[in-house]
């Protein structure tokens, strides 16, 4: 389920939309699955990760690993 929440979040879906799409309550998606997902990403990336900042956090981690910055 974490992968589904990640993919839907990447597509800018809300917790309500994710819940409806997969047949769960929004509270379960947010409080259980979402919290665990962002916590694991926070641990892996070494910074506080949330649904709102995870794309930027992943971009920073990728740039740091590849030792350059993407300009666009």
C-alpha positions in Angstrom: 0.0 0.0 0.0 2.9 2.4 0.7 4.0 2.2 -3.0 0.4 3.0 -4.1 0.4 6.0 -1.7 3.8 7.1 -3.0 2.7 6.8 -6.6 -0.5 8.6 -6.1 1.2 11.4 -4.0 3.7 11.8 -6.9 0.7 12.5 -9.1 -0.5 15.1 -6.6 -3.5 13.1 -5.4 -4.9 14.0 -2.0 -5.4 11.5 0.8 -9.1 11.6 0.1 -8.6 10.8 -3.6 -6.2 8.0 -2.7 -8.6 6.5 -0.2 -11.5 6.6 -2.6 -9.4 5.1 -5.4 -8.2 2.1 -3.3 -11.2 1.6 -1.0 -9.7 2.7 2.3 -10.6 5.5 4.7 -8.7 8.8 4.2 -7.7 8.6 7.9 -6.1 5.2 7.4 -4.2 6.4 4.3 -3.0 9.6 6.1 -2.4 8.5 9.7 -1.2 5.0 9.1 0.2 4.4 5.6 1.2 7.9 4.9 2.9 8.5 8.3 4.9 5.2 8.0 5.9 6.1 4.4 7.2 9.6 5.2 8.9 8.3 8.3 10.8 5.7 6.3 11.8 8.2 3.7 12.9 10.6 6.4 15.2 8.0 7.8 16.6 7.0 4.4 17.2 10.6 3.3 18.3 12.0 6.6 15.8 14.9 6.7 12.2 15.4 7.6 10.1 14.2 4.7 6.4 15.0 4.3 3.8 14.6 1.5 4.3 18.2 0.7 8.1 18.1 0.4 9.0 14.6 -0.7 9.7 15.4 -4.3 12.1 18.2 -3.3 13.8 15.9 -0.7 14.3 13.2 -3.3 15.7 15.7 -5.8 18.2 17.0 -3.2 19.2 13.4 -2.3 19.7 12.5 -6.0 21.7 15.7 -6.7 23.9 15.0 -3.6 24.5 11.4 -4.7 25.3 12.5 -8.2 27.2 15.6 -7.1 25.5 18.2 -9.3 22.5 20.4 -9.4 19.8 20.4 -12.1 18.7 23.7 -13.4 15.3 24.2 -15.0 
